[in-house]
Amino acid sequence: MLTNLKSLNASSARQYLDQVRVEKARRSLIDFTTWTYRQYQAEPVHTLIGSYLDRVLKGKIHRLMIFAPPQHGKSELASVRFPAYWLGHRPDDPVILTSYAASLATTFSRRVRSLVESQDYRQVFPAVTTDEEHRTVEHWTLKDYRGALLAQGVGGGITGHGAALGIIDDPFKDWEQAYSPAHRESVWDWYRNVFRTRVWENGAIIIIMTRWHEDDLCGRLLRVQPDRWTVLRLPAIAEERPERIAANKLLSQRPAAPDPLGRAPGEALAPRRFSRETLLDIKRDVGTIGWYAEYQGVPRPPEGNMFKRQWFQIISTAPKGLQVVRYWDKAGTHGGGARTAGVKIGMDEKGRVFVLDAIVGQWSAMEREQLMRQTAELDGPDVTIWTEQEGGSGGKESAQATVRHLVGFDVHTEPVTGTKEVRARPFAAQCEAGNVKLVRAPWNAEYIEELVGFPTGRYADQVDASAGAFNKLAAPGDHQTARAWSF
């Protein structure tokens, strides 16, 4: 080949090399990807994912799960390049493409459609293009073939459409959805009664997801159909052998299976995207639960409680110049079970967090409002005040009354969404990372006891107030709605 190239002029040599690349693009997904996306930097992990998807195309794999960390390129290959590649080789075999939201599914669909209509694609599959009369982003078809692509959100209707290939890309949006039993049940029912019924006999199903919860869609499928699924789990950092064996057992996979890339323990999955040092930094930020679920692909139930006693360092005084928020979790039952808690937290420029004060007790509504006013006077005007707004008209009226009672201070209210566990996760991650310190005071002992007992303990008021204050400091400027953090 080198001799032939030397005999060609520059233009002819480029044409020859392009033709070689086109031929390779017909034979493998990763070559197709690098041909149609010239800037794509394929690392060994992407070549591996591509090889599994090639086997799906050839009918050697009918059920495939791909677990990979966020931002590692799994969706680009599986939800954009592969549907186009599939339709090029199998233009009579339709595709259903879904994700947690219809908007994301249609974004993928738009990119697949643009790819099929591109000149690069035409060079690889000259007979395949879209039908100009049927090319909406939700449902477009191929000209002169039965092939089509239907894009829908999880839970959306796909009745009346069948497919030889069904793709589910991240059926859960975030921790809040994955930790909701009702939402998990809804996704499961949709998969069994809607999505699964639309896939043809001998058709293929691919689920690409960041894992969130042991009982998410893939967790349930692996419990009830462990032998039907091929699982490609790609940990962000390669595990030691005992850890890998334990993880494989949790996923009902062959325990002794080696690292899929043959990496040595501690090696990063895609070093050009995320170095080992960067991944370890992420691990410190997201905490143990988030790390093993999202980044290692093995969601595990929390071992004991969400907070550990040894995480909290007591200091004599906090540094100057902190940005400070006091957040109130209100209750209005005098002497009853519900409690009001107001936690004051400060953050410095480096993101270090200091719990400065915690007030908790059972007061009537009037006593509570008087206490909140007195506390605001003691805190001073530089402390921003936030308070929860309970649902319904009563909650709104109570929030408005608090704002009136605290006139003259920087006070805000917010409706609360999501479970207590989801709201507390960002704060818990920072506690685990050693970024949270408590100023020595009589309230320390009760505060720590409540946190280490969460979420199964009797009280969660100070946890709620701490999470609210931390989330406001970590996401400043949001004075309208609650910020539901996911890592």
C-alpha positions as CSV (number, residue, x, y, z in Angstrom):
1,M,0.0,0.0,0.0
2,L,2.9,2.4,0.8
3,T,4.2,1.9,-2.7
4,N,0.9,2.7,-4.3
5,L,0.5,5.8,-2.1
6,K,3.9,7.1,-3.2
7,S,2.9,6.9,-6.8
8,L,-0.2,9.0,-6.2
9,N,-0.5,12.8,-6.0
10,A,-1.7,14.4,-2.7
11,S,-5.3,14.6,-3.7
12,S,-5.5,11.0,-5.0
13,A,-3.7,9.8,-1.9
14,R,-6.3,11.5,0.4
15,Q,-9.1,10.0,-1.7
16,Y,-7.5,6.5,-1.4
17,L,-7.1,6.8,2.4
18,D,-10.7,8.1,2.7
19,Q,-11.9,5.1,0.8
20,V,-10.0,2.8,3.1
21,R,-11.6,4.5,6.1
22,V,-15.0,4.2,4.5
23,E,-14.5,0.5,4.1
24,K,-13.5,0.2,7.7
25,A,-16.5,2.3,8.8
26,R,-18.8,-0.3,7.3
27,R,-17.2,-3.1,9.3
28,S,-17.1,-1.6,12.9
29,L,-18.9,0.9,14.9
30,I,-15.8,2.5,16.4
31,D,-14.4,3.1,12.9
32,F,-17.8,4.4,11.8
33,T,-17.8,6.8,14.7
34,T,-14.3,8.2,14.0
35,W,-15.3,8.6,10.3
36,T,-18.5,10.5,11.0
37,Y,-17.2,12.4,14.0
38,R,-13.6,13.4,13.1
39,Q,-12.9,15.0,16.5
40,Y,-13.9,11.9,18.4
41,Q,-11.0,10.6,20.6
42,A,-11.5,6.9,20.9
43,E,-9.9,5.3,23.9
44,P,-9.7,1.5,24.6
45,V,-13.0,1.7,26.6
46,H,-14.8,3.1,23.6
47,T,-13.4,0.4,21.3
48,L,-14.7,-2.1,23.8
49,I,-18.2,-0.6,23.9
50,G,-18.2,-0.5,20.1
51,S,-17.3,-4.2,19.9
52,Y,-20.2,-5.2,22.1
53,L,-22.6,-3.1,20.0
54,D,-21.2,-4.7,16.9
55,R,-22.2,-8.1,18.4
56,V,-25.7,-6.7,18.9
57,L,-25.9,-5.7,15.3
58,K,-24.9,-9.2,14.2
59,G,-27.5,-10.8,16.4
60,K,-24.9,-12.4,18.8
61,I,-26.2,-10.4,21.8
62,H,-29.9,-9.8,22.3
63,R,-29.9,-8.2,25.7
64,L,-27.2,-5.8,26.7
65,M,-26.6,-3.5,29.7
66,I,-23.8,-1.0,29.7
67,F,-22.9,0.6,33.0
68,A,-20.4,3.5,32.8
69,P,-19.7,6.6,34.8
70,P,-21.1,10.0,33.8
71,Q,-19.4,11.9,30.9
72,H,-17.5,8.9,29.6
73,G,-19.0,8.8,26.1
74,K,-21.4,5.9,26.5
75,S,-24.4,7.8,25.0
76,E,-22.5,9.1,22.0
77,L,-21.7,5.6,21.0
78,A,-24.9,3.8,22.0
79,S,-27.6,6.4,21.5
80,V,-26.3,8.4,18.6
81,R,-23.8,6.5,16.4
82,F,-25.2,3.0,16.9
83,P,-28.8,3.7,15.8
84,A,-27.5,5.3,12.6
85,Y,-25.1,2.4,12.1
86,W,-27.8,-0.1,12.7
87,L,-30.1,1.5,10.2
88,G,-27.3,1.6,7.6
89,H,-26.8,-2.2,7.9
90,R,-30.4,-3.1,8.7
91,P,-32.6,-0.4,7.0
92,D,-35.8,-2.5,7.4
93,D,-35.4,-2.9,11.1
94,P,-36.9,0.1,13.1
95,V,-35.5,1.5,16.3
96,I,-37.2,2.8,19.4
97,L,-35.0,5.2,21.4
98,T,-36.1,6.3,24.9
99,S,-34.7,8.2,27.9
100,Y,-36.0,9.6,31.2
101,A,-37.4,12.6,29.4
102,A,-38.9,13.0,25.9
103,S,-36.7,16.1,25.4
104,L,-33.5,14.1,25.8
105,A,-34.8,11.3,23.6
106,T,-35.6,13.7,20.8
107,T,-32.3,15.4,21.2
108,F,-30.6,12.0,20.5
109,S,-33.1,11.5,17.6
110,R,-32.3,14.8,16.0
111,R,-28.6,14.0,16.1
112,V,-29.1,10.5,14.6
113,R,-31.3,12.0,11.9
114,S,-28.7,14.6,11.0
115,L,-26.1,11.9,10.9
116,V,-28.1,9.7,8.5
117,E,-28.6,12.7,6.2
118,S,-24.9,13.7,6.2
119,Q,-22.4,13.3,3.4
120,D,-20.1,11.2,5.5
121,Y,-22.9,8.7,6.2
122,R,-23.9,8.6,2.5
123,Q,-20.3,7.5,1.6
124,V,-20.6,4.6,4.0
125,F,-24.3,3.7,3.3
126,P,-25.1,5.3,-0.1
127,A,-28.6,3.7,-0.4
128,V,-29.9,4.8,3.0
129,T,-31.4,8.2,3.8
130,T,-34.5,9.7,5.4
131,D,-37.9,10.1,3.9
132,E,-38.4,13.9,3.4
133,E,-42.2,13.5,4.0
134,H,-41.8,11.7,7.3
135,R,-38.9,13.2,9.3
136,T,-40.3,14.7,12.5
137,V,-37.8,14.6,15.4
138,E,-40.2,12.3,17.4
139,H,-40.6,9.9,14.5
140,W,-38.8,9.7,11.2
141,T,-38.6,7.0,8.6
142,L,-36.2,5.9,5.9
143,K,-36.9,6.4,2.2
144,D,-37.8,3.1,0.4
145,Y,-37.3,1.0,3.6
146,R,-39.3,0.0,6.6
147,G,-36.7,1.3,9.0
148,A,-37.6,4.3,11.2
149,L,-36.7,5.8,14.6
150,L,-39.2,6.6,17.2
151,A,-38.1,8.8,20.2
152,Q,-40.0,8.9,23.4
153,G,-39.6,9.5,27.1
154,V,-39.8,6.7,29.7
155,G,-43.4,6.4,30.5
156,G,-44.5,7.8,27.1
157,G,-46.8,6.0,24.7
158,I,-45.2,3.9,22.0
159,T,-48.3,1.7,21.3
160,G,-48.7,1.1,17.6
161,H,-45.0,1.0,16.9
162,G,-42.7,-2.0,16.8
163,A,-39.0,-2.2,16.7
164,A,-36.1,-4.6,16.1
165,L,-33.9,-2.6,18.4
166,G,-35.0,-0.9,21.6
167,I,-32.7,1.5,23.4
168,I,-33.2,2.9,26.9
169,D,-30.6,5.5,27.8
170,D,-30.8,6.4,31.5
171,P,-34.4,5.7,32.6
172,F,-33.9,7.7,35.8
173,K,-33.0,11.4,35.8
174,D,-31.4,11.7,39.2
175,W,-31.2,10.4,42.7
176,E,-34.6,11.8,43.6
177,Q,-36.3,9.7,40.9
178,A,-34.3,6.6,41.6
179,Y,-34.9,6.8,45.4
180,S,-38.6,7.1,44.9
181,P,-40.3,3.7,45.3
182,A,-43.3,4.9,43.4
183,H,-41.1,6.2,40.5
184,R,-39.1,2.9,40.4
185,E,-42.4,1.0,40.2
186,S,-43.7,3.2,37.4
187,V,-40.5,2.7,35.3
188,W,-40.7,-1.1,35.9
189,D,-44.4,-1.2,34.9
190,W,-43.6,0.9,31.8
191,Y,-40.8,-1.5,30.8
192,R,-42.8,-4.6,31.2
193,N,-46.2,-3.5,29.8
194,V,-45.2,-0.9,27.2
195,F,-41.6,-1.0,26.1
196,R,-41.0,-4.7,26.1
197,T,-44.1,-5.5,24.2
198,R,-43.0,-3.3,21.3
199,V,-39.7,-5.2,20.6
200,W,-40.0,-7.8,17.9
201,E,-39.3,-11.5,18.3
202,N,-35.5,-11.9,18.3
203,G,-35.2,-8.2,18.6
204,A,-32.4,-6.5,20.7
205,I,-32.7,-4.4,23.8
206,I,-29.9,-2.2,25.0
207,I,-30.0,-0.3,28.4
208,I,-27.3,2.3,28.9
209,M,-27.3,3.9,32.3
210,T,-25.5,5.4,35.2
211,R,-26.6,3.2,38.1
212,W,-28.4,4.9,41.0
213,H,-30.1,2.4,43.2
214,E,-29.9,-1.4,43.7
215,D,-33.6,-1.6,42.8
216,D,-33.5,0.5,39.6
217,L,-34.6,-1.0,36.3
218,C,-31.4,-2.9,35.7
219,G,-31.3,-4.1,39.3
220,R,-34.7,-5.7,39.0
221,L,-34.0,-7.2,35.6
222,L,-30.8,-8.8,36.9
223,R,-32.7,-10.3,39.8
224,V,-35.4,-11.8,37.7
225,Q,-33.5,-12.5,34.4
226,P,-29.8,-12.9,35.4
227,D,-29.0,-15.3,32.6
228,R,-30.6,-13.3,29.8
229,W,-28.5,-10.2,30.0
230,T,-25.0,-9.5,28.9
231,V,-23.6,-6.9,31.3
232,L,-20.7,-4.6,30.4
233,R,-19.8,-2.9,33.7
234,L,-17.1,-0.3,33.3
235,P,-15.9,1.0,36.7
236,A,-14.3,4.4,36.7
237,I,-11.3,3.1,38.6
238,A,-10.3,-0.6,38.2
239,E,-11.0,-2.6,41.3
240,E,-8.8,-4.9,43.4
241,R,-9.8,-8.6,42.8
242,P,-11.8,-9.1,46.1
243,E,-13.8,-5.9,45.4
244,R,-14.4,-6.9,41.8
245,I,-15.6,-10.4,42.9
246,A,-18.0,-8.9,45.5
247,A,-19.3,-6.4,42.9
248,N,-19.9,-9.1,40.3
249,K,-21.8,-11.2,42.9
250,L,-24.1,-8.3,43.6
251,L,-24.9,-8.0,39.9
252,S,-25.5,-11.8,39.6
253,Q,-22.5,-12.0,37.2
254,R,-19.6,-14.4,37.1
255,P,-17.6,-13.5,40.3
256,A,-14.2,-14.3,38.8
257,A,-14.7,-12.2,35.7
258,P,-11.7,-10.0,35.1
259,D,-11.7,-6.3,34.6
260,P,-13.2,-5.9,31.1
261,L,-10.3,-3.8,29.9
262,G,-7.6,-5.9,31.6
263,R,-6.6,-2.9,33.7
264,A,-4.4,-3.1,36.8
265,P,-6.2,-2.0,40.0
266,G,-6.4,1.7,40.4
267,E,-6.2,2.6,36.6
268,A,-8.7,5.1,35.2
269,L,-11.4,4.1,32.7
270,A,-10.7,6.8,30.1
271,P,-7.6,8.7,31.2
272,R,-7.7,11.3,28.5
273,R,-11.2,12.3,29.7
274,F,-10.8,11.8,33.5
275,S,-7.4,11.1,35.1
276,R,-7.1,8.9,38.2
277,E,-6.4,12.0,40.2
278,T,-9.6,13.7,39.0
279,L,-11.7,10.6,39.7
280,L,-10.4,10.4,43.2
281,D,-11.2,14.0,43.7
282,I,-14.8,13.3,42.4
283,K,-14.9,10.4,44.8
284,R,-14.2,12.6,47.8
285,D,-16.9,15.1,46.6
286,V,-19.8,12.6,45.9
287,G,-19.3,10.3,48.8
288,T,-19.2,6.5,49.1
289,I,-22.9,5.9,48.1
290,G,-22.7,8.1,45.0
291,W,-19.3,6.8,44.0
292,Y,-20.1,3.1,44.1
293,A,-23.4,3.6,42.4
294,E,-22.7,6.2,39.7
295,Y,-18.9,5.6,39.1
296,Q,-18.3,2.0,39.8
297,G,-21.7,0.7,38.6
298,V,-22.6,-1.2,41.8
299,P,-25.3,0.6,43.8
300,R,-25.2,-0.6,47.4
301,P,-27.6,0.1,50.3
302,P,-26.0,2.5,52.8
303,E,-24.0,0.6,55.4
304,G,-25.6,1.8,58.6
305,N,-26.5,5.5,58.6
306,M,-25.9,8.3,56.2
307,F,-23.6,10.2,58.6
308,K,-20.8,8.8,60.7
309,R,-19.8,10.1,64.1
310,Q,-16.1,10.2,63.3
311,W,-16.6,12.6,60.4
312,F,-17.2,15.6,62.6
313,Q,-14.3,17.7,63.9
314,I,-15.1,20.1,66.7
315,I,-13.2,23.5,66.5
316,S,-13.0,26.4,68.9
317,T,-13.9,29.2,66.6
318,A,-14.8,29.6,62.9
319,P,-12.7,31.8,60.5
320,K,-13.8,35.3,59.6
321,G,-15.4,36.3,56.3
322,L,-17.8,33.4,55.8
323,Q,-20.9,33.5,53.7
324,V,-23.6,32.5,56.2
325,V,-27.1,31.1,55.9
326,R,-29.6,30.1,58.7
327,Y,-32.2,27.6,57.4
328,W,-35.4,26.9,59.3
329,D,-37.3,23.6,59.2
330,K,-40.6,24.8,60.8
331,A,-43.1,22.9,62.9
332,G,-46.0,24.4,64.9
333,T,-46.9,21.8,67.5
334,H,-46.3,22.9,71.1
335,G,-45.1,19.9,73.1
336,G,-45.9,17.5,70.3
337,G,-43.8,15.2,68.1
338,A,-42.9,17.7,65.4
339,R,-40.0,20.0,66.1
340,T,-38.6,23.3,64.7
341,A,-34.9,23.5,63.9
342,G,-32.8,26.4,62.7
343,V,-29.2,25.6,61.7
344,K,-26.7,28.3,60.9
345,I,-23.9,27.3,58.5
346,G,-21.0,29.3,57.0
347,M,-18.8,28.6,54.0
348,D,-15.5,30.1,53.1
349,E,-13.9,30.8,49.7
350,K,-12.4,27.3,49.6
351,G,-15.7,25.6,50.0
352,R,-15.0,24.5,53.6
353,V,-18.2,24.3,55.7
354,F,-18.7,25.4,59.3
355,V,-21.8,24.6,61.4
356,L,-22.0,27.6,63.6
357,D,-25.2,27.2,65.6
358,A,-28.2,24.8,65.9
359,I,-31.5,25.6,67.6
360,V,-34.2,22.9,68.0
361,G,-37.3,22.6,70.0
362,Q,-41.1,22.2,70.2
363,W,-43.0,25.5,70.2
364,S,-46.4,26.8,69.2
365,A,-46.6,28.8,66.0
366,M,-46.5,32.1,67.9
367,E,-43.6,31.1,70.1
368,R,-41.7,29.8,67.0
369,E,-42.2,33.1,65.2
370,Q,-41.0,35.1,68.2
371,L,-37.9,32.8,68.5
372,M,-37.1,33.2,64.8
373,R,-37.2,37.0,65.2
374,Q,-35.1,37.0,68.3
375,T,-32.5,34.6,66.6
376,A,-32.4,36.9,63.5
377,E,-31.6,39.9,65.8
378,L,-28.8,37.9,67.4
379,D,-27.4,36.6,64.1
380,G,-27.4,40.1,62.6
381,P,-28.3,41.4,59.1
382,D,-25.5,39.7,57.3
383,V,-27.0,36.3,57.7
384,T,-29.4,35.2,55.0
385,I,-32.5,33.4,56.3
386,W,-34.3,30.6,54.5
387,T,-37.3,28.7,55.6
388,E,-39.3,25.7,54.2
389,Q,-42.7,26.3,52.7
390,E,-45.0,23.4,53.3
391,G,-47.5,22.3,50.6
392,G,-51.0,23.7,50.4
393,S,-52.5,27.0,51.2
394,G,-51.7,26.6,54.9
395,G,-48.0,26.2,54.2
396,K,-48.0,29.3,51.9
397,E,-49.8,31.4,54.5
398,S,-47.4,30.3,57.2
399,A,-44.4,31.1,55.0
400,Q,-45.8,34.6,54.3
401,A,-46.4,35.2,58.0
402,T,-42.8,34.3,58.7
403,V,-41.6,36.8,56.0
404,R,-43.7,39.5,57.5
405,H,-42.5,38.7,61.0
406,L,-38.9,39.0,59.8
407,V,-39.3,42.2,58.0
408,G,-35.9,44.1,57.7
409,F,-33.9,40.9,57.2
410,D,-32.8,39.0,54.1
411,V,-35.4,36.3,54.3
412,H,-36.6,33.8,51.6
413,T,-39.0,30.9,51.5
414,E,-39.0,27.8,49.2
415,P,-41.3,24.9,48.5
416,V,-39.6,21.6,49.4
417,T,-39.4,18.8,46.9
418,G,-37.8,15.4,47.0
419,T,-37.3,13.1,50.0
420,K,-35.2,14.0,53.0
421,E,-32.6,11.5,52.0
422,V,-32.1,13.0,48.6
423,R,-31.9,16.5,50.0
424,A,-29.3,15.5,52.6
425,R,-27.0,13.7,50.2
426,P,-24.9,16.7,49.1
427,F,-24.3,17.7,52.8
428,A,-23.5,14.1,53.8
429,A,-20.9,13.8,51.0
430,Q,-19.1,16.9,52.3
431,C,-19.2,15.6,55.8
432,E,-17.7,12.3,54.6
433,A,-15.0,14.3,52.8
434,G,-14.0,16.0,56.0
435,N,-15.1,19.4,54.8
436,V,-17.6,20.1,57.6
437,K,-16.6,21.3,61.0
438,L,-18.7,22.1,64.1
439,V,-18.0,25.1,66.3
440,R,-17.8,23.9,69.9
441,A,-21.0,24.6,71.8
442,P,-23.6,22.7,74.0
443,W,-25.8,21.8,71.0
444,N,-23.0,19.7,69.4
445,A,-23.9,16.4,71.1
446,E,-27.6,16.4,70.3
447,Y,-26.8,17.6,66.7
448,I,-24.4,14.8,66.1
449,E,-26.7,12.2,67.6
450,E,-29.5,13.2,65.2
451,L,-27.3,13.1,62.1
452,V,-25.8,9.7,62.9
453,G,-29.3,8.3,63.5
454,F,-30.6,9.6,60.1
455,P,-32.6,8.4,58.2
456,T,-34.0,5.8,60.6
457,G,-33.8,7.9,63.8
458,R,-36.8,9.6,65.4
459,Y,-35.9,13.1,64.3
460,A,-34.7,14.6,61.1
461,D,-35.3,18.3,61.7
462,Q,-31.7,19.4,62.1
463,V,-30.7,17.2,59.2
464,D,-33.3,18.9,57.0
465,A,-32.2,22.4,58.2
466,S,-28.5,21.6,57.7
467,A,-29.1,20.2,54.2
468,G,-31.2,23.3,53.3
469,A,-28.5,25.7,54.5
470,F,-25.7,23.8,52.8
471,N,-27.6,23.6,49.5
472,K,-28.2,27.3,49.5
473,L,-24.5,28.1,50.1
474,A,-23.4,25.6,47.5
475,A,-25.8,26.9,44.9
476,P,-26.1,30.6,45.6
477,G,-28.5,32.9,43.7
478,D,-31.5,30.5,43.6
479,H,-34.1,32.5,45.6
480,Q,-37.1,30.9,43.9
481,T,-37.1,27.2,44.1
482,A,-35.5,24.4,46.0
483,R,-32.3,23.1,44.5
484,A,-32.4,19.3,44.2
485,W,-28.8,18.2,43.9
486,S,-27.6,15.0,42.3
487,F,-24.1,13.7,42.0
